[in-house]
Structures are given as C-alpha cells and as structure tokens.
C-alpha cells in the first residue's frame, strides 16, 4: 500500500519543474498585487519626499503593474547593429513577495521607523550601483530602480520638464526646458 507521503513524492516528481515554477511565480505576482498597502507604505518611506503621499502611491501602483506584466525569459529587442538575441531575466516575483511579507508589520509604523527598517535591510545588500529593476536583489532596491528609471525622476532631479524618453519635435530640441511648477514633484 502506498502512503500519502510516498504518493506526494511520486506525483511531485512526475510534474515538470517548469509548471511548478510558473505557478509559484503567478502566486507571487498576485500576492504582491494584493499587498498594495505595504508597497505604498514602503514607497512613501524610500522615495523622494517631494513626491508626497499621492506621488509615492502612484509610483507604487506603476511598479505593481510592471511586476504584474513582467515575463521572465521573454525575448528582448536586440540592440542596433547586432543580431544577438537577449532574454529577460527569470522573474524575481517570488523572492520579492517573500521580502515584502517580511516588511508587512513595518508598513503600519511611522515613516521614520519604516526608513530605519529599510536602512537595516539595505545594509545587508552590497550594491556599488543601482541595478536594473529585474536584477535587483531586494524589493526596496527594485522599487527605487523602477522610480529612478522614470521620466518623472529626471524631471524632479533637474527641476525641469525634460520628459526623458518622450517624443518631441526636432524643432523644439534646442529650446530650454520649462521649469517645474512649485510643489509639483510627480
């Protein structure tokens, strides 16, 4: 007679690992999307204070959409002048979901406590530069990398409406950028 344990071992070895990994990735994506409050609280603590609460929440929502739409091992557009194919990194969602759940009880605390908790987490990471979003070792680093890759981050940095990676006519390329309105950080 076959015990439950042996049956589970047998059935798990019969399932391809790719199916299990895809299911875990989908569950992690749903978990991150469902934990919007923690991600918003984290964004409010680590993003520039000029964004304000609403701006940080908007960045957190955009980051969640990015996470939801990320497809690991998808073929990427190759660079100009090369035919070498590149593929997206495997999905970091499962790792980030676990890290986000560790920060869940920190999210309800005052902002200074959230910032010190994030500092403690980041001290363990050995980063010499801002990584690509998908290769970030921690969800906090990924959120920062995501934000600093946006047009809004460049605008805030230079206090001008640059509109990085946004199309504008060549006739306007020599025109000086307009300053940002006071109190607007997003």
Phi, psi and omega in degrees: 000139184269126178283164178298319181298313180295323178297315179296319177298317181296314183291324179291329177284340179279335179280134177295143181299326182298322179294316179296317180295318179297320180293318178296321179295317179295319177296320179295319178298316179295323180295316179295318180295321180288339182260048184296326183296318179294317180294321177296316180296322177294315179298319180297328182279329189252339181277162180305137183294340178298337179291330184075178182296315181292320178295319178295321178296321178295319178295319178298318178296317178296321178295319177298318178297321178298315179299315182297324182271354183291133178237109179295147178063018176284147179290132181261158176293130180280156183291162180295129176086006178227148178252006180292129179276139175236153182232150179294152177295158174301153185296131178270006189300318182297317179295316181293324179297319178294319179293321179294322179292330176292333181266001186300315182287340177287331185299331182277353183277165177301158187300323180295322177292322177297317180296318180291325176295319178293321177300317179298320179295316184287337177297332179285337181275134178258092183245130175257352177198169179284120182281171170297150184304310185292338181259009179294134183285341181223151183299328178294318178294321179297319179296318176297314180298321178298311182296313184289353173268359183271162176295323180298326178293319177295318179299315180295319180299314183265359181052042179211153178276083183280316180069047182307137180060026174244140183287140170212155183296150179299331180296338180262001184293332180271352181286138178294140181291146179287142177290155177285151177291146179299137177082000179255118182243351184263000000 
